[in-house]
């Protein structure tokens, strides 16, 4: 048991220097691969599992002006541009803007087609609903990439001196367990 405790303590040590930068690059490239992959699938009719729901959503949002024959290739190109922007790290602001706009559209079927996205609203999503809800992780990854690329990420280490009792309860628990913030 002592060996396990020692191993767990060692596993809890800080990550090696440079791992944050490597992690950010890995996150950005992996997110880009997901968008590029899903975008490419949309160029081939009936291959993407999201095709029907995506085209009906766009058609509904545009009041029938944008038909599936137009919306699917546009959405495919849009997602490929997001993927390529993330992978190449070029035009990142524009890329992230495209990502967040696309994500807004992705969540709308939860409201437009609740009979297809919920077994029981708001606690039990259908498979399509689960497919949509997992996009919360993609949005979060985009926010992290955007914050880190702008140098605006603030950790508790670099935060102004804040007394633990001024923080929300969850943050207080984090501060209490973080050795680098003791004495604040």
Protein Blocks (a to p, Z undefined) as FASTA:
>chain_A
ZZmmmmmmmmmpccdehklmmmmmmmmmmmmmmmmmmmmmmmpghkamklmmmmmmmmmm
nnomacfklmmmmmmmmmmmmmmmmmnopaklmmmmmmmmmmmmmmmmmmmmmmlmpfbd
ckbccfklmmmmmmmmmmmmmmmmmmmmnopaccfklpccddfklpcfklmmmmmmmmkl
goZZ
